[in-house]
């Protein structure tokens, strides 16, 4: 098995794991997102936590679609931009961590916490629509 084949296999294996571990309802969605509030950035990048982080943050659209059976629009507590922003900030935190830029890591983490709080607030405010 070549390097490319191993990389593709690992990616397929990860996506299978992520798909099997999607949040199944709005309350679980909030709980899993909330786990990343106020956690130190370096704690995110431990192996098991990072795997969960990549799943809920990086593939948030998958989690959202499973947890909320409605489509985006009047019935949805979130707009697509809420999820896109979460994913963008989450990816930005990963990149800044790789560069080891402490000030931008902390800024990215604060933006991530703010976005998670915003999403949780929107979901909780609109629970009657769910």
N, C-alpha and C positions, 0 to 999 in steps of 0.2 A: 504494500500500500504506500503510495507516494505521499509527500508532504501535503500536497493539495487535497488528495483524497482523505487524509486524516483530518485536515482542517474542515472539510465539508462534512465529514462524519460527525465531528465534534459539534459543529453548528447544528446539524440535524438533530443530534441527541439533545442538545440544549433546548431547541425549539419544541421538541416533543415533551420534554420535562415541563417547560413553561406552559404549554397548552394543557397539560394534565393538571396543572396547579393554578389555574385561573380562579380569580375570586368569583363566587357563584351568586352573590346577592349584594345589595347596596351596603349593608352593615359590615360585611366582610371586606368589601372594597375600602371603606373608610378605615377600618381597623388596620389593614395591611399598609395603606398609605401613611397612616398615623405613626406606624412603627419607625418611620424615617424622620419624624419631626424631632428636632433638638438632639439627634444623635451626632456625635463628633464625626467629621469627615473621615478620619483615619479608621474609625470603627466600621464605616460602610465598606471599606475596601479589604475586609477580611474575606476569605474565600466563600463561605456559606452566605454571609450577609450580602456580598457583592452579587452573587447569583440571584438572590431575591430582589435586590435593588434593580438589576438589569431587567428582571421580569416585570415588576410593578411599575417602574419608571420608564424604562426603554420600550416596553411593549404595552403601555397603558391602554392603548386603544383596544387591545384584545381583552384585557380585564374589564374595561368599561362595557364593551359589547355583551359580555357574558353576564355581568352583574346587573345591567340595566337592559331589560328586554325591549325597551322602546327605542325608536330611532331618534336621531337628533331632531330637535324642533320643539314644538309646544310642550310635549310630554317629558322632554329630557331636562334634567336639572343642570346639565353642562352643555356648553357649546364646543364644537370641534377645536376652537382656538384654545380652550382651557387645557385640553389634552395635549395639543401640539406644543403649547408653551411649557408644560410640565416635562415633556420629552426633550425639548430643546435645552432647557435649563439643566436637566439631569445629565445629558450628554456633555454639556459645557463643564459641569463639575468633574466628570471623568477626565476630560482633556486637561483641565487645570491641575488636577491631581497628578496626572502623568508628567506634567511640566514642573511639578513641585514648586509652584508659585503660591506661597502661603496666603498672601493678601487676596489674590483672586479666588483661591479655593474657598476662603471664608465668605467672600462676597457671593460667590455662586451658591454656596450652601445656604446663605441667608435668603437668597432669591428662591431657592428650592423650597425652603420652609414656608416662605410667604405664599408660594403657589399651592403647596399642599394644604395650607390653612384655608386659602380661598376656595379650593375645590371641596374640602370637607364642609365648609360653611354653606356653599351653594347646595350641596347634596342634602345637608340637614335642614336647610331652610325650605327646600322643595320636597320633603319626604312624602307629603300628601299626593304628589304627582306620580310617585314611583309605584 
